[in-house]
Amino acid sequence: MASSRSGFAVLLRAWRDRLSPVDAGLPMTDRRRAPGLRREELAQLAGLSVEYVLRLEQGRAKNPSAQVVGSLARALQLSRDERDQLYRSAGLLPPRDGTVSTHVPPGIQRLAARLGDVPIAVFAADWTLLWWNTAWSALLGDPSVLPIAERNLARALFGDGVARAAMLSVRSERGQDAFEASIVADLKDAVSRYPTDAQLDRLVQDLRAMSDDFAHRWVMETAAAQHTTDRKTIRHPEIGDILLDCDVLVVPGADLRMVTYTAAAGSSDAGKLDLLRVTGARHAVV
């Protein structure tokens, strides 16, 4: 077991040294003494504490969870084979085929990182939040302050945990009912395609127990709800109301959804987004 933890630590340090800050969407400065990410940057990208990452790299932290290993694999932009190697070095079985994938291909991460002015987040088929940039955090809050299990849009909409309590007011021009119906329809579609995924089944059972609204929709909703371009008003606690175009882009071959918020150049709402990027406002919401 000790050698397994040692191998995990070696891989973690080697892959942190390998990843360019630019590819991770971070500013490159002249004061870096070594290539790759700093430990603090990896912790930020993975949504973990710096102390915990340090303990992992020193082999002092025992038995990291599958969620932690998955977050580190995404933050390090590992290939699927490398991700599986990291899981095995932690004494865990890699994710099985036939379950909801939480792997974000490095190319998608690099693409999103280069669009740093646009609030972007990447979600799995069950609407688990997998990746986000600093502009997303400035607009909607820093998801890293939430427990990993709570970083799920369906839990924020229908659950009774910290994700729901922290969610900002977001008004859709299509109406809240249509938005919620589309999320339930997505989960029903995911269940039909991943019938043996225990985590997905647990999510649905939790939400049916927590929310009468979700339970009713789960039984009654039968039609697929297509995602279309929407206009949403986000009530930010410091900037006020911001009206933005929201698009949901499907990543081919990866069963992921990339969500973006944009505003027309020169508009007052674009100016508010610029102000958020400058101030780096942070609030704990999905």
N, C-alpha and C positions, 0 to 999 in steps of 0.2 A: 504493500500500500504506500509506503514511503517513497519508493522509486516511482510509482505512478504520479504522486503529487509533485515529485521533482521534475518528471517529464512534462507535466502540465506547466509548471513554472518556467521551464526553459522555453517551451513553445510560446508562452505568453510574452515573454521578454523579447524573443527573436522576432515575432510577428509585429510587436509594437514598434520595434526599431525599423522594421521594413516599410511601414505605411507612411506615405508622405502626408504631411499636414494639409497640403493643398487638395489632395484627393479626398481627404476627410472633411473638407469644407472649412478648414481653419486657416487663419492668417499665417503667412510665412514671414518670420523675422530674421534679422541678421544676427541676433544674439543667441541663436541655438548652438549649443556646443556639440550636439550629436544629431544625426539624421533621425527621422521617424517621429513618432508621437511622444510627448512627455507623459508621464504616468497620470498627471492630473487631467490631461486631455482625454486619455483613454477612459478614465473614470467618468468624465463628463459625457462622452459619447455613449458609454454603456449604461449610464444611469445608475452608477454605483459610487460608493464613497471611495475617496483616495486611499484611506486607511485599509479598506478591504482589498483593493487592487494591490497595494503594497504587500499585504499578508499573502495573497495568492502568488505573487511573484517570488516571494521568499519561501514558499512552500509551507507557511505556517497556518494558512486557512485550510481546514479539512472539508472535504465533501461538498464542493460547490454544487448548487442545484442545477437542474437542466435549464431552468429559466436564466440563471446567471451565465452559464456557459453559452447559451444561445445569444444573449445580449453581447457578450464579449466577441463571439464569432462575427456578429453583424458589424460591431464597431471596428473590428480589425479587417473587415472586408475579405473574409476568407472564402476560398472556393468551397464547393460542396465537399470535396474530398478532404480538404484541410479542416473544415468544420467537423467532419466525422472523426478525424484524428484528435481534435481537441476534446470532443466528447469522450472518446475512449481513454485519453490520457487522464481524464478526471474520474475514471471508473464508471462511466455512464454509457448506456447504449445510445448510439446516434438515432435521430428521429427516423421512424420507419416510413417506408413508402405507404401511401394510403391514408396518411394523416395530414392535417392542415400544415402546410409548409410555413416556417418562419424564416426561411433563408432569403435574404435580399441580395441578389447578384451584385458583385462589385461594380459592374458597369452602370447599374441603376443608381447606386450610391454616388458614383463619380458624377453622373449626369445631374442628379439632384443637387449635389454639393456645388456644382458650377452655376446653378441658378440660385445663388445665395440670397438675392434680393426678394425672391418669391417665397412666401410661407409654404412649405411642402412637408407632407408626412406620408409614410408608406405603411399600409395596413395589410394584415393577412386576410384570408378568406372569411375568418370569423370576426373581423374588425378588431383584432388585437393590434395595437400600435407597435410597430417594429422599429421605425426610424423616423427622425424628424430633424429639421435644421434650426438654426438659431432664430431665423425669422418666424418660424412657427411658434417657438417658445415665447418670443416677444409679443406675438398676436394673441395666442390662446393659452399661454402659460407653459411652464417647464414641466413636462411629464416625468422627468427624472425624480421629482420629489414624491411621486406616487409609488406605492408598492407595485412591483412588476405585475402582479395578478390583477391590479385595478386598471392597468393601461389598456382599456378596451372600450370602444365607443358604445357598444350595446350595454355594458355595465353602467356607463355614464348616463345613458338615456333611461334605463329601466331598473337599474340596481338600487341598493340602499347603502352603498359604501362611500368611501371618500371620493371616488371619481364623480359620482353624481353630486355630492355636496359641493365639489369644487368647480363644476362646469359653469362657464360663463353663459349668460343669456345670448342665444343665437336664434334669430328669427328668419325663417325661410320664406321667400316669396311664393313658393309652392305650397306652403303651409306645413305646420309641424306634423300633422297627421300623415301627409304624404311622405315626409322624411322618415318618420318612425316606421311606416309601412315598408319602405324600401329596405331598412336595416333588418326587419324581421324576415322579409322575403329572402334577403341575402343569407341569413342564418339557416333558413329552411333549405335553401339550395346547397349550402355547404354540408348540411347533415345528409342530404341525399347523395352527395359525392364522396363524403368521408364518414360512412356509417360506423366505422370501428374506432373513430377518434375519441378516446376517453375524455380528453380535456374539453373538446367541443360539446360532448354530451353533458358534461358537468356544468358548463356555462349555460346551456339551455335549461337544464333542470334547476339551476340556481335562480335564473331569471323568472321561470314559471312560478317558483315558490315565493320570490320577492315581490313580484308585480302582477296584480290582477289584469292590468292593461296588456302586459306582454302575454300572459297566459291566454287571454281572450283572442288576441291577434294571432297567436300561434295556432289556435284551433280554426279560426275563421278566415285568415288570410290565405287565399289560394292562388291569386294571380301574381305573376312575376312583376316586380316594380323596377322599371329601368331607371338607371341614373342618367340624368340629363344636366346640362349646365343650369345652375341655380344662382340666384342672387340672395346673399345672406347679410343681415345686419347683425354685427357682433357688438355687444355693449362692453367695451373695455373699461375697467375701473379708473384708468388714468386719462385715456384719450377720448372716451365717450363713444358714441355710435360710429361704426365704420361699415359702409355698404360695399361689399366686394362680390366679385364673380367667383363662384366655387365650382370647380371641375373635378370629376372623378375619372382618372385615366387608368385603364386596365393594362397591366404589364404582360405582354404575350409570353406564354410558356412558363410563367412563374406563379400564376394565381394570386397576384398581388394587386392592390389598388393604391394608386398615387393620388393624393388629394392636394389640390393647389388653390390658393386664394390670390386673386389679382385685381387690380384697379386700372382704369384707363389712365394713360400718361397725362399728367398735368391736372388731373382732377383733385378735388379737395381730399378725397379718400386716399388717393395715391400719396398725397402729402402727409396724411396721418400715418400711413405705413412707413414712409421715410422717417418720420419722427420716432416711431417705435424702434426702428433699426438703430437709430442714433442713441436713444436713451437706454435701449436694452431692457425694457420693462419686463418683469417676470412675475407671473402669478400661477399658482399651482392648479392647473386644470388640464384635462385632455383636450 
